[in-house]
Amino acid sequence: MAPLQFVILSDSRSGTSLLSETLNSHPEILCHGEVFHPSPAYHIKGDRKGLTLEDAVALRDHDIDAYMAWVYDHPEARAVGFKMWRSHNQSACDDLIADRAVHKIIYERTNVLARFSSSRLVQATGIYNLPPGKARPGKLDTRITFDRKAFAAYLNKHQSLFSHYRNAAKGPVLDIAYEAIRDGDFSTVLNFLGVSQHDLTPQKAKLHGSAIIDRFEPQFHDTIREVLDTAGHPEWAAE
């Protein structure tokens, strides 16, 4: 029996590694990372079915349908998927969204200030993720600046992207927030994928504290609160 095919539709700094890596620890699931990433070595999981990474990238660049078939070709699993955002490959993403045979997990980090700050902290620190139990580097306490116009553009892009996912998705769809996964609600996803229930241990640790506003230098805090009040989301100051 062919495995269920799924895709995690999201965007960067949304906690996708927490979801994908934890799902990949389930004995019945194979979940790749970003299979359209420019450097896919870290992201391709499981048996690579005879293709070198160079061959896989060449296949992806010349025959996306064949590449997708290769990515999903893991009959030993009950569910096979990967994570993707539209900026990876707009055409391929839209084809997947329209494919009723592919289960879609729309995975949104609803606190956009958290995403915004996380993206800028990556730029400042170079740290994308931490595995559980690893010591937290001190440079993660770096404080960042806030730019009102940059945040407004980021918020608009975020809202447009997730509206597109929701409006265009065909076939089975699960709409779930990062906040639910952060709090351990993997059972909803496992039910959606038709696999057995397991107590899964989160495979990524949270990098920063819950006071999102404290990620910014103190002189920007009043401006941030004003911007959040105007946007109708004062609660984004914390997560």
C-alpha positions in Angstrom: 0.0 0.0 0.0 1.4 3.4 -1.0 2.1 5.8 1.9 -0.1 8.8 2.5 1.6 11.9 1.0 1.7 15.2 2.9 3.2 18.6 2.7 3.7 21.2 5.6 2.9 24.6 4.1 4.5 27.3 6.2 7.3 29.9 6.1 10.7 30.4 7.7 11.0 30.9 11.5 7.6 29.3 12.2 8.8 26.4 14.2 8.7 24.0 11.2 11.8 22.1 12.3 10.1 21.3 15.6 7.1 19.8 13.7 9.0 18.0 10.9 11.8 16.6 13.1 9.4 15.4 15.7 7.1 13.8 13.1 10.2 12.1 11.6 10.8 10.4 15.0 7.5 8.6 14.7 8.1 5.0 13.5 5.4 5.2 10.8 6.4 8.6 9.4 9.2 9.8 7.2 9.3 13.6 7.1 11.9 15.4 5.1 12.9 19.0 5.8 13.0 21.6 3.0 13.4 19.4 -0.1 13.5 22.6 -2.3 16.3 24.1 -0.2 19.3 25.3 -2.3 21.5 22.9 -0.2 19.3 19.9 0.5 21.9 17.6 2.2 20.5 18.2 5.7 16.9 18.1 4.6 16.6 14.8 2.7 15.8 12.0 5.1 15.9 8.2 4.8 17.2 6.0 2.0 18.0 8.2 -1.0 17.0 5.4 -3.4 20.2 5.3 -5.3 20.5 9.0 -6.2 23.4 11.1 -5.0 22.5 14.6 -3.8 23.9 16.0 -7.0 21.6 13.8 -9.0 18.6 14.7 -6.9 19.2 18.4 -7.3 19.6 17.9 -11.1 16.4 15.9 -11.2 14.6 18.7 -9.2 15.9 21.3 -11.6 14.7 19.5 -14.7 11.8 17.3 -13.8 9.9 18.3 -10.7 7.2 15.6 -11.1 9.9 12.9 -11.1 11.6 14.6 -8.2 8.4 14.6 -6.2 7.9 10.9 -7.0 11.4 10.2 -5.7 10.8 12.3 -2.5 7.6 10.4 -1.7 9.0 6.9 -2.7 9.2 5.4 0.8 6.8 2.4 0.9 8.2 1.4 4.2 6.4 4.3 5.9 2.7 4.9 6.3 3.0 8.7 5.7 5.7 10.6 3.9 6.0 14.4 3.6 8.2 17.4 3.8 8.0 21.1 4.6 7.8 23.9 2.0 7.1 27.6 1.7 5.9 29.2 -1.5 9.2 31.2 -1.9 11.1 27.9 -2.4 9.4 27.2 -5.7 6.1 29.0 -6.4 5.0 26.8 -9.3 5.8 23.5 -7.5 4.1 24.8 -4.3 0.9 25.8 -6.1 0.8 22.4 -7.9 1.0 20.6 -4.5 -1.6 22.9 -3.0 -4.0 22.0 -5.9 -3.2 18.2 -5.8 -6.2 16.6 -3.9 -4.1 13.5 -3.3 -1.7 15.3 -1.1 -2.6 16.1 2.5 -1.9 19.7 3.4 -0.8 20.8 6.9 -1.1 24.6 7.0 1.2 25.5 9.8 1.2 29.1 11.0 3.0 30.9 13.7 0.3 33.3 14.5 2.5 35.6 16.6 4.1 37.6 13.7 6.3 39.6 16.0 7.8 36.4 17.2 8.5 35.3 13.6 9.9 38.8 12.8 12.2 38.8 15.8 13.3 35.3 15.2 14.3 36.0 11.6 16.4 39.0 12.7 18.0 37.1 15.6 19.1 34.4 13.1 20.8 37.1 11.1 22.5 38.4 14.2 23.5 35.1 15.7 23.7 32.5 12.9 21.8 30.1 15.1 18.7 28.5 13.5 17.9 25.6 15.9 19.0 23.8 19.1 18.5 20.1 19.8 17.0 19.3 23.2 19.6 19.3 26.0 22.2 21.4 24.2 23.6 24.3 26.2 22.1 27.6 25.1 24.8 29.9 23.7 25.1 33.3 25.3 24.9 35.2 22.0 21.2 34.2 21.8 20.6 36.9 24.3 21.6 39.5 21.7 19.1 42.4 21.6 17.9 43.6 18.2 16.5 46.9 16.7 13.0 47.4 15.5 12.0 49.1 12.2 8.3 50.0 11.9 8.2 49.9 8.1 10.1 46.6 7.9 7.7 45.0 10.3 4.6 46.3 8.4 6.0 44.8 5.2 6.7 41.5 7.0 3.2 41.4 8.5 1.6 42.0 5.1 3.7 39.3 3.4 2.8 36.9 6.2 -1.0 37.5 5.9 -0.9 37.3 2.1 1.0 34.0 2.2 -1.3 32.2 4.6 -4.4 33.6 2.9 -3.1 32.1 -0.3 -2.5 28.7 1.4 -6.0 28.6 2.8 -7.8 29.9 -0.2 -6.0 27.7 -2.8 -5.6 24.4 -0.9 -7.6 21.4 -2.3 -8.2 18.0 -0.8 -7.6 17.2 2.9 -6.3 20.1 4.9 -5.3 20.5 8.6 -4.9 24.1 9.8 -2.8 24.1 12.9 -0.8 26.8 14.7 2.7 26.6 16.0 1.4 27.4 19.4 -0.5 24.1 19.6 2.6 22.1 18.5 4.8 24.0 20.9 2.4 22.9 23.7 2.7 19.3 22.6 -0.4 18.7 20.5 1.1 16.2 18.0 -1.9 13.9 18.3 -4.0 16.1 16.0 -1.4 15.8 13.3 -1.0 12.0 13.8 -4.8 11.6 13.5 -4.8 13.6 10.3 -2.0 11.5 8.8 -3.7 8.2 9.8 -0.9 6.8 11.8 -0.8 5.4 15.3 -0.7 7.6 18.4 2.7 7.8 20.1 4.0 10.0 22.8 6.5 12.0 20.8 9.4 13.8 22.4 10.0 17.3 20.8 13.2 17.2 18.7 13.9 20.9 18.9 14.3 23.2 21.8 12.9 26.8 22.0 15.7 29.3 21.4 14.2 32.3 23.2 11.9 33.2 26.1 8.2 33.9 26.0 8.6 37.7 26.4 8.9 38.6 22.7 9.3 42.3 23.3 12.4 41.6 25.4 14.2 40.4 22.3 14.4 44.0 21.2 16.5 46.8 22.6 14.6 48.6 25.4 14.4 52.0 23.5 12.1 50.3 21.0 9.6 48.8 23.4 7.2 51.8 23.4 7.2 51.9 19.6 6.6 48.2 19.4 3.6 48.4 21.8 2.1 51.2 19.8 2.5 49.2 16.5 1.0 46.1 18.0 -2.0 48.1 19.4 -2.6 49.6 16.0 -2.4 46.2 14.4 -4.9 44.9 16.9 -2.5 42.4 18.4 -1.1 43.7 21.7 -0.8 40.1 22.8 2.1 39.6 20.4 4.4 41.2 23.0 4.6 37.7 24.5 4.1 34.2 23.3 
